[in-house]
Amino acid sequence: MDISLQQIESLIRAVPDFPKPGVVFRDITPLLADAGGFARCIDALAEPWLGSGVQAVCGIESRGFIFGAALAQKLHAGFVPLRKPGKLPPPVVAVDYELEYGVDRLEARNDALHANERVLLVDDVLATGGTLAAARALVEKLGAQLVGASVVIELAALQGRARWRDGAPLEALLRY
């Protein structure tokens, strides 16, 4: 299974004018459907974190669950889902964050992470950076130690990386 990042990128479909005119949606479903491509994607996501002592991978709802769970297995770590409101039984810890069109919330079980546990955040796309910043705040609120974050796709024109505070690496496999 020797698949390059170019081959991974070839499995991501560009859909113009979706969900609205002027937007190019990056469809990851062909990547997920290709066993070799998906496996190489997980290998590439794991590479920067091998030997870093990651103990838990936090996947951001919802597509971050797909990559996060597989990455947790690869890194021999636990998996913790960071969910939208109302999806987890109480007690939960929550962080509210602003979106372009309003406010949203991420939640985790109050016992999902332990003090100083080494955590990696994972999502499919980094766009404006609000969700990733909220996930970071949630991990820190739970008392865990953030090792860094990985995304499959970074939409560089939206400048989401600027919302990522210093101190922890942010890795992106592909940039558009």
Secondary structure, 3 states (H helix, E strand, C coil): CCCCHHHHHHCCEEEECCCCCCCEEEECHHHHHCHHHHHHHHHHHHHHHCCCCCCEEEEECCHHHHHHHHHHHHCCCEEEEEECCCCCCCCEEEEEEEECCEEEEEEEECCCCCCCCEEEEEEEEECCCHHHHHHHHHHHHCCCEEEEEEEEEECHHHCHHHHCCCCCCEEEEEEC
